[in-house]
């Protein structure tokens, strides 16, 4: 099919441009000529102008308009049979208006004729629209006093123009756009659609007139006012009538009308319709008042009864957006602060959304069977509606809504879970501003901002002192246990992130270890009754993470917390064994007569045996022997057996310790050590055998030397 370009200009007739090899029939040329002559008198001229009294007048005579209508009507009737339409020629003009070009067979000439048919049909409908309007009212009245409702179905909007721009400048557009623009230009066709809606809206106080005009335009001008437009406007009128007569009607009647309107149209259009009814954009110079808000509340409650909770959010957000736009202020800019009345009106719209969500929340909670289920409830329906609400608010750019909505979510625990499990806008900024560091950390983990989460938890753990008294800091660590928890979370977040800062990770691990030691010191001071809970030293241990040196010298050592001292030395990788030996002397001295010595020995082995400098086996055995009056009694054997049972120390290490002690012992102790070596071999032969297989080189030679000495002693 060749490309066809059809162009009309004044009284010049330009034939379709196509492939030169195609021969068009005389009928084809005759139709183009007839259309060109019919429209030549109006083609390049604006349809309207402003007279001396600043009223909008028709720029062509009514006779010219009637003649144009008759000629275009004849062409629309004539063309379908020529193109190949199967419908009989005596079909009414209304049916011809609904004929589409897809109904015709395709060939080069038909393609060209289809273009002229579509143009003629559009032009005829535009002429009819203009005739109907000027017969019943003035154009100025429509432009100034009948702003039409606009929804996405009847206006094709793009970045170059939109419905608000057309409504605001309708008078200028009507006087600048020519017949050509209104027929062929997309914006021109939108202007004609707005004009048709204004014509219907002009009769808003007369339901019979609305019905008559709607039917007439749908029949004669379906391109500019379709059946869909009529259905939408009928729903709009039902809702509009309830607002206009709110004080004169009863609740049951209003509810019935609202249900009827909602059932007529798609739910996507309802927010646009209701918001235009209640916003200054539609009311022009009127201010939104208590009647409109009462109606909005009643309408939202009805939607809740119909279980249209998502629709409540869209309706109220659309209304809030319309209120904030302040279309009547020509100097209004996007950054202009909203007036107090506007803020209050927006907040009322937001409150209706929250009321609807609370209604869903109550129903969902009541559906749970037991109190335990309520404690761990997830409320999936509420969460779904909350997420939908956030998405709608972002779409409507209602940024002031987020702060109010997030505050509502903070009031109840199960709502907090929903808040930190979303990816909504401004949540991080909101939680940070409200100092909700507890929830901010959860949110950062949920959104995979692991490095930010690690930094946050690290700073919280290092927060010095109790929470400031002049403000509430949620998540501020109140106890050392909280600081340890934050350090653990920071470590996990850092390990799971892609961070290459290994020094930061090691620092977190070190601080966690110090905090745990500090907690151990604090607990022992309390358990042993060394300090009262109100003591300032305990306050420091609770609210500050100290360094190891201060923890050892100011707390563990002065207060005689010997095991804590060993733990601190072990954490500091202390290598000199003299200080640990002196501490072990005190530990053994204090516990040698304890009834729970076996338990304590197991605890010491578990905590310290893997560090040779902190756990000097030779010295500990010697200390036990000294207490046993240079004899091997149950205490010493208990210690040795626990060492071997835990497999923290090998039998070889024990035998070597015996050998070193033997060198400095008198003859009597040497004999006792020899006997103990034999008993060890007999009692732990299986361990001895397994360990012997594992040792090599020097260790094995040392073991042989010990056995030779044992044989010599036996002899």
JOLINWO-V442241 format. One record per backbone hydrogen bond with DSSP energy under -0.5 kcal/mol. CO is the residue of the C=O (numbers start at 1). NH is the residue of the N-H. E is the energy in kcal/mol with one decimal. If there is no record, write none. Layout:
BEGIN
co=CO nh=NH e=E
co=CO nh=NH e=E
END
This chain:
BEGIN
co=4 nh=6 e=-0.5
co=5 nh=17 e=-1.4
co=9 nh=12 e=-2.1
co=12 nh=9 e=-1.0
co=12 nh=14 e=-0.7
co=13 nh=15 e=-0.6
co=16 nh=18 e=-0.5
co=17 nh=5 e=-0.9
co=19 nh=22 e=-2.0
co=22 nh=24 e=-0.6
co=25 nh=29 e=-1.8
co=26 nh=30 e=-2.5
co=27 nh=31 e=-2.4
co=28 nh=32 e=-1.9
co=29 nh=33 e=-2.2
co=30 nh=34 e=-2.4
co=31 nh=35 e=-2.5
co=32 nh=36 e=-2.4
co=33 nh=37 e=-2.3
co=34 nh=38 e=-2.1
co=35 nh=39 e=-2.0
co=36 nh=40 e=-1.0
co=39 nh=42 e=-1.5
co=39 nh=43 e=-1.6
co=42 nh=45 e=-1.0
co=42 nh=179 e=-0.8
co=43 nh=180 e=-1.8
co=45 nh=179 e=-1.6
co=47 nh=59 e=-3.9
co=49 nh=51 e=-0.5
co=49 nh=57 e=-3.4
co=51 nh=54 e=-1.9
co=55 nh=51 e=-2.7
co=56 nh=140 e=-0.5
co=57 nh=49 e=-2.2
co=61 nh=65 e=-2.0
co=62 nh=66 e=-2.6
co=63 nh=67 e=-2.6
co=64 nh=68 e=-2.5
co=65 nh=69 e=-2.1
co=66 nh=70 e=-2.3
co=67 nh=71 e=-2.4
co=68 nh=72 e=-2.5
co=69 nh=73 e=-2.1
co=70 nh=74 e=-2.0
co=71 nh=75 e=-1.9
co=72 nh=76 e=-2.3
co=73 nh=77 e=-1.8
co=74 nh=78 e=-2.3
co=75 nh=79 e=-2.5
co=76 nh=80 e=-0.7
co=78 nh=82 e=-1.0
co=79 nh=82 e=-0.5
co=79 nh=83 e=-2.5
co=80 nh=84 e=-1.9
co=80 nh=85 e=-3.4
co=88 nh=91 e=-1.4
co=92 nh=96 e=-1.5
co=93 nh=97 e=-1.8
co=94 nh=98 e=-0.7
co=95 nh=98 e=-0.7
co=96 nh=99 e=-1.1
co=100 nh=103 e=-1.7
co=101 nh=104 e=-1.5
co=107 nh=111 e=-2.7
co=108 nh=112 e=-1.6
co=109 nh=113 e=-2.5
co=110 nh=114 e=-3.0
co=111 nh=115 e=-1.6
co=112 nh=116 e=-1.6
co=113 nh=117 e=-2.2
co=114 nh=118 e=-2.6
co=115 nh=119 e=-2.2
co=116 nh=120 e=-2.4
co=117 nh=121 e=-2.5
co=118 nh=122 e=-2.3
co=119 nh=123 e=-2.9
co=120 nh=124 e=-2.5
co=121 nh=125 e=-2.2
co=122 nh=126 e=-2.2
co=123 nh=127 e=-2.4
co=124 nh=128 e=-2.4
co=125 nh=129 e=-2.3
co=126 nh=130 e=-2.4
co=127 nh=131 e=-2.5
co=128 nh=132 e=-2.6
co=129 nh=133 e=-2.0
co=130 nh=134 e=-2.5
co=131 nh=135 e=-1.5
co=132 nh=136 e=-1.0
co=133 nh=136 e=-0.8
co=133 nh=137 e=-2.4
co=138 nh=142 e=-1.4
co=139 nh=143 e=-2.5
co=140 nh=144 e=-2.5
co=141 nh=145 e=-2.1
co=142 nh=146 e=-1.4
co=151 nh=154 e=-1.4
co=151 nh=155 e=-0.9
co=155 nh=157 e=-0.8
co=161 nh=158 e=-2.0
co=162 nh=166 e=-2.0
co=163 nh=167 e=-2.6
co=164 nh=168 e=-2.4
co=165 nh=169 e=-1.9
co=167 nh=170 e=-0.9
co=169 nh=173 e=-2.4
co=170 nh=174 e=-2.5
co=171 nh=175 e=-1.4
co=172 nh=176 e=-1.0
co=173 nh=176 e=-0.7
co=173 nh=177 e=-2.8
co=174 nh=48 e=-1.0
co=177 nh=47 e=-1.2
co=178 nh=182 e=-2.3
co=179 nh=183 e=-1.6
co=180 nh=184 e=-2.8
co=180 nh=185 e=-0.5
co=181 nh=185 e=-1.9
co=185 nh=189 e=-2.4
co=186 nh=190 e=-2.0
co=187 nh=191 e=-2.1
co=188 nh=192 e=-1.9
co=189 nh=193 e=-2.0
co=190 nh=194 e=-2.5
co=191 nh=195 e=-2.2
co=192 nh=196 e=-2.0
co=193 nh=197 e=-2.2
co=194 nh=198 e=-2.4
co=195 nh=199 e=-1.9
co=196 nh=200 e=-1.7
co=197 nh=201 e=-3.0
co=198 nh=202 e=-1.8
co=200 nh=203 e=-1.6
co=201 nh=204 e=-1.6
co=203 nh=206 e=-2.1
co=206 nh=210 e=-2.2
co=207 nh=211 e=-2.3
co=208 nh=212 e=-2.4
co=209 nh=213 e=-2.8
co=210 nh=214 e=-2.6
co=211 nh=215 e=-2.4
co=212 nh=216 e=-2.3
co=213 nh=217 e=-2.6
co=214 nh=218 e=-2.4
co=215 nh=219 e=-1.8
co=216 nh=220 e=-2.7
co=217 nh=221 e=-2.8
co=221 nh=224 e=-1.0
co=221 nh=225 e=-1.9
co=226 nh=230 e=-2.1
co=227 nh=231 e=-2.2
co=228 nh=232 e=-2.6
co=229 nh=233 e=-2.9
co=230 nh=234 e=-2.5
co=231 nh=235 e=-2.1
co=232 nh=236 e=-2.6
co=233 nh=237 e=-3.2
co=234 nh=238 e=-2.2
co=235 nh=239 e=-2.0
co=236 nh=240 e=-3.0
co=237 nh=241 e=-3.0
co=238 nh=242 e=-1.2
co=239 nh=243 e=-1.4
co=240 nh=244 e=-2.6
co=241 nh=245 e=-2.0
co=243 nh=246 e=-1.4
co=245 nh=248 e=-0.6
co=245 nh=249 e=-0.8
co=246 nh=249 e=-0.8
co=250 nh=254 e=-2.3
co=251 nh=255 e=-2.7
co=252 nh=256 e=-2.3
co=253 nh=257 e=-2.3
co=254 nh=258 e=-2.4
co=255 nh=259 e=-2.6
co=256 nh=260 e=-2.2
co=257 nh=261 e=-2.5
co=258 nh=262 e=-2.8
co=259 nh=263 e=-2.1
co=260 nh=264 e=-0.9
co=261 nh=264 e=-0.7
co=261 nh=265 e=-0.9
co=266 nh=269 e=-1.5
co=266 nh=270 e=-0.9
co=267 nh=271 e=-0.7
co=269 nh=273 e=-2.2
co=270 nh=274 e=-2.8
co=271 nh=275 e=-2.4
co=272 nh=276 e=-1.7
co=273 nh=277 e=-1.7
co=274 nh=278 e=-1.5
co=275 nh=279 e=-1.3
co=279 nh=282 e=-1.1
co=279 nh=283 e=-2.3
co=280 nh=284 e=-1.6
co=283 nh=286 e=-1.9
co=289 nh=293 e=-1.8
co=290 nh=294 e=-2.7
co=291 nh=295 e=-2.3
co=292 nh=296 e=-2.7
co=293 nh=297 e=-2.8
co=294 nh=298 e=-2.3
co=295 nh=299 e=-2.8
co=296 nh=300 e=-2.7
co=297 nh=301 e=-2.3
co=298 nh=302 e=-1.9
co=299 nh=303 e=-2.2
co=300 nh=304 e=-2.1
co=301 nh=305 e=-1.9
co=302 nh=306 e=-1.8
co=303 nh=308 e=-3.5
co=304 nh=307 e=-1.5
co=308 nh=312 e=-1.1
co=309 nh=313 e=-1.3
co=310 nh=314 e=-1.8
co=311 nh=315 e=-2.8
co=312 nh=316 e=-2.6
co=313 nh=317 e=-2.4
co=314 nh=318 e=-2.3
co=315 nh=319 e=-2.2
co=316 nh=320 e=-2.5
co=317 nh=321 e=-2.4
co=318 nh=322 e=-2.2
co=319 nh=323 e=-2.3
co=320 nh=324 e=-2.1
co=321 nh=325 e=-1.5
co=322 nh=326 e=-0.7
co=323 nh=326 e=-0.5
co=326 nh=329 e=-1.5
co=328 nh=330 e=-0.9
co=329 nh=332 e=-1.5
co=333 nh=336 e=-1.5
co=339 nh=343 e=-2.5
co=340 nh=344 e=-2.4
co=341 nh=345 e=-2.4
co=342 nh=346 e=-2.5
co=343 nh=347 e=-2.5
co=344 nh=348 e=-1.8
co=345 nh=349 e=-1.7
co=346 nh=350 e=-2.4
co=347 nh=351 e=-2.2
co=348 nh=352 e=-1.4
co=349 nh=353 e=-1.1
co=350 nh=354 e=-2.0
co=351 nh=355 e=-2.3
co=352 nh=356 e=-1.9
co=353 nh=357 e=-2.1
co=354 nh=358 e=-2.5
co=355 nh=359 e=-1.7
co=356 nh=360 e=-1.8
co=357 nh=361 e=-2.7
co=358 nh=362 e=-2.5
co=359 nh=363 e=-1.9
co=360 nh=364 e=-2.4
co=361 nh=365 e=-2.5
co=362 nh=366 e=-2.4
co=363 nh=367 e=-1.0
co=365 nh=368 e=-1.6
co=370 nh=374 e=-1.5
co=371 nh=375 e=-1.8
co=372 nh=376 e=-1.3
co=374 nh=377 e=-0.8
co=379 nh=383 e=-2.3
co=380 nh=384 e=-2.4
co=381 nh=385 e=-2.1
co=382 nh=386 e=-2.6
co=383 nh=387 e=-2.5
co=384 nh=388 e=-2.2
co=385 nh=389 e=-2.5
co=386 nh=390 e=-2.3
co=387 nh=391 e=-2.2
co=388 nh=392 e=-2.4
co=389 nh=393 e=-2.5
co=390 nh=394 e=-2.2
co=391 nh=395 e=-2.1
co=392 nh=396 e=-2.5
co=393 nh=398 e=-2.4
co=394 nh=397 e=-0.7
co=397 nh=399 e=-1.6
co=398 nh=401 e=-1.3
co=398 nh=402 e=-0.6
co=399 nh=402 e=-0.8
co=399 nh=403 e=-0.7
co=400 nh=404 e=-0.9
co=401 nh=405 e=-2.7
co=402 nh=406 e=-3.2
co=403 nh=407 e=-1.9
co=404 nh=408 e=-1.6
co=405 nh=409 e=-1.9
co=406 nh=410 e=-1.4
co=407 nh=411 e=-0.5
co=408 nh=411 e=-1.1
co=409 nh=412 e=-0.7
co=412 nh=415 e=-0.6
co=412 nh=416 e=-1.8
co=413 nh=417 e=-1.7
co=414 nh=418 e=-1.0
co=415 nh=419 e=-2.3
co=416 nh=420 e=-2.2
co=417 nh=421 e=-0.7
co=418 nh=421 e=-0.7
co=419 nh=422 e=-1.1
co=424 nh=427 e=-1.0
co=426 nh=430 e=-2.4
co=427 nh=431 e=-2.7
co=428 nh=432 e=-2.0
co=429 nh=433 e=-2.3
co=430 nh=434 e=-2.3
co=431 nh=436 e=-2.9
co=432 nh=435 e=-0.9
co=435 nh=437 e=-1.4
co=435 nh=474 e=-1.2
co=436 nh=440 e=-2.4
co=437 nh=441 e=-2.0
co=438 nh=442 e=-1.1
co=439 nh=443 e=-2.6
co=440 nh=444 e=-2.5
co=441 nh=445 e=-2.1
co=442 nh=446 e=-2.4
co=443 nh=447 e=-2.3
co=444 nh=449 e=-2.4
co=445 nh=448 e=-1.2
co=448 nh=450 e=-1.7
co=449 nh=453 e=-2.3
co=450 nh=454 e=-2.6
co=451 nh=455 e=-2.2
co=452 nh=456 e=-2.4
co=453 nh=457 e=-2.7
co=454 nh=458 e=-2.2
co=455 nh=459 e=-2.3
co=456 nh=460 e=-2.4
co=457 nh=461 e=-2.3
co=458 nh=462 e=-1.5
co=459 nh=463 e=-0.5
co=460 nh=463 e=-1.1
co=468 nh=471 e=-0.8
co=471 nh=473 e=-0.5
co=472 nh=474 e=-0.6
co=473 nh=476 e=-1.7
co=474 nh=437 e=-1.5
co=474 nh=438 e=-0.8
co=479 nh=482 e=-0.6
co=479 nh=483 e=-1.3
co=480 nh=484 e=-2.2
co=481 nh=485 e=-2.2
co=482 nh=486 e=-2.3
co=483 nh=487 e=-2.2
co=484 nh=488 e=-2.3
co=485 nh=489 e=-2.2
co=486 nh=490 e=-2.5
co=487 nh=491 e=-2.3
co=488 nh=492 e=-2.5
co=489 nh=493 e=-2.6
co=490 nh=494 e=-2.3
co=491 nh=495 e=-2.6
co=492 nh=496 e=-1.9
co=493 nh=497 e=-1.0
co=500 nh=502 e=-1.8
co=501 nh=505 e=-1.4
co=502 nh=506 e=-2.5
co=503 nh=507 e=-2.3
co=504 nh=508 e=-2.0
co=505 nh=509 e=-2.2
co=506 nh=510 e=-2.5
co=507 nh=511 e=-2.5
co=508 nh=512 e=-2.3
co=509 nh=513 e=-2.0
co=510 nh=514 e=-2.3
co=511 nh=515 e=-2.7
co=512 nh=516 e=-2.3
co=513 nh=517 e=-2.0
co=514 nh=518 e=-2.7
co=515 nh=519 e=-2.3
co=516 nh=520 e=-2.0
co=517 nh=521 e=-2.4
co=518 nh=522 e=-2.4
co=519 nh=523 e=-2.5
co=520 nh=524 e=-2.2
co=521 nh=525 e=-2.2
co=522 nh=526 e=-1.7
co=523 nh=527 e=-3.3
co=524 nh=528 e=-2.3
co=525 nh=530 e=-1.4
co=525 nh=531 e=-1.5
co=526 nh=529 e=-1.1
co=532 nh=535 e=-2.2
co=535 nh=539 e=-1.4
co=536 nh=540 e=-2.0
co=537 nh=541 e=-2.1
co=538 nh=542 e=-1.7
co=539 nh=543 e=-1.8
co=540 nh=544 e=-1.5
co=543 nh=465 e=-2.0
co=544 nh=546 e=-0.7
co=547 nh=551 e=-2.3
co=548 nh=552 e=-2.3
co=549 nh=553 e=-2.8
co=550 nh=554 e=-2.4
co=551 nh=555 e=-0.7
co=551 nh=556 e=-2.5
co=552 nh=557 e=-2.7
co=555 nh=559 e=-1.8
co=556 nh=561 e=-2.9
co=557 nh=560 e=-1.5
co=560 nh=562 e=-1.4
co=561 nh=565 e=-2.0
co=562 nh=566 e=-2.2
co=563 nh=567 e=-2.2
co=564 nh=568 e=-2.5
co=565 nh=569 e=-2.6
co=566 nh=570 e=-2.6
co=567 nh=571 e=-2.4
co=568 nh=572 e=-2.0
co=569 nh=574 e=-2.5
co=570 nh=573 e=-1.3
co=576 nh=580 e=-0.6
co=577 nh=581 e=-1.8
co=578 nh=582 e=-2.0
co=579 nh=583 e=-2.0
co=580 nh=584 e=-2.6
co=581 nh=585 e=-2.1
co=582 nh=586 e=-1.4
co=583 nh=587 e=-2.3
co=584 nh=588 e=-2.8
co=585 nh=589 e=-2.3
co=586 nh=590 e=-2.1
co=587 nh=591 e=-1.5
co=588 nh=592 e=-1.7
co=591 nh=594 e=-1.8
co=594 nh=597 e=-1.1
co=596 nh=600 e=-2.1
co=597 nh=601 e=-2.9
co=598 nh=602 e=-2.0
co=599 nh=603 e=-2.0
co=600 nh=604 e=-2.7
co=601 nh=605 e=-2.6
co=602 nh=606 e=-2.4
co=603 nh=607 e=-2.1
co=604 nh=608 e=-2.8
co=604 nh=609 e=-0.5
co=605 nh=609 e=-1.6
co=608 nh=611 e=-2.0
co=610 nh=612 e=-0.5
co=611 nh=615 e=-1.8
co=615 nh=617 e=-1.1
co=616 nh=620 e=-2.2
co=617 nh=621 e=-2.7
co=618 nh=622 e=-2.5
co=619 nh=623 e=-2.3
co=620 nh=624 e=-2.3
co=621 nh=625 e=-2.7
co=622 nh=626 e=-2.6
co=623 nh=627 e=-1.8
co=624 nh=628 e=-1.5
co=625 nh=630 e=-2.2
co=625 nh=631 e=-0.8
co=626 nh=629 e=-1.4
co=631 nh=633 e=-1.0
co=633 nh=637 e=-2.2
co=634 nh=638 e=-2.8
co=635 nh=639 e=-2.0
co=636 nh=640 e=-2.3
co=637 nh=641 e=-3.1
co=638 nh=642 e=-2.2
co=639 nh=643 e=-1.9
co=640 nh=644 e=-2.1
co=641 nh=645 e=-2.7
co=642 nh=646 e=-2.2
co=643 nh=647 e=-0.6
co=643 nh=648 e=-1.1
co=643 nh=649 e=-1.0
co=650 nh=654 e=-1.6
co=651 nh=655 e=-2.6
co=652 nh=656 e=-2.5
co=653 nh=657 e=-2.1
co=654 nh=658 e=-2.4
co=655 nh=659 e=-2.1
co=656 nh=660 e=-2.2
co=657 nh=661 e=-2.3
co=658 nh=662 e=-2.5
co=659 nh=663 e=-1.2
co=660 nh=664 e=-0.6
co=661 nh=664 e=-0.9
co=661 nh=665 e=-0.6
co=662 nh=665 e=-0.9
co=666 nh=670 e=-2.3
co=667 nh=671 e=-2.1
co=668 nh=672 e=-1.9
co=669 nh=673 e=-2.8
co=670 nh=674 e=-2.2
co=671 nh=675 e=-2.0
co=672 nh=676 e=-2.2
co=673 nh=677 e=-2.2
co=674 nh=678 e=-1.7
co=675 nh=679 e=-2.2
co=676 nh=680 e=-2.7
co=677 nh=681 e=-2.2
co=678 nh=682 e=-2.2
co=679 nh=683 e=-3.3
co=680 nh=684 e=-2.2
co=682 nh=685 e=-0.8
co=684 nh=688 e=-3.2
co=685 nh=689 e=-3.1
co=686 nh=690 e=-2.1
co=687 nh=691 e=-3.1
co=688 nh=692 e=-2.4
co=689 nh=693 e=-1.4
co=690 nh=694 e=-0.9
co=691 nh=694 e=-0.6
co=691 nh=695 e=-1.6
co=696 nh=699 e=-1.2
co=696 nh=700 e=-0.6
co=697 nh=701 e=-2.1
co=698 nh=702 e=-2.6
co=699 nh=703 e=-2.1
co=700 nh=704 e=-2.0
co=701 nh=705 e=-2.2
co=702 nh=706 e=-2.1
co=703 nh=707 e=-2.1
co=704 nh=708 e=-2.2
co=705 nh=709 e=-2.2
co=706 nh=710 e=-2.1
co=707 nh=711 e=-2.2
co=708 nh=712 e=-2.2
co=709 nh=713 e=-2.3
co=710 nh=714 e=-2.5
co=711 nh=715 e=-2.2
END
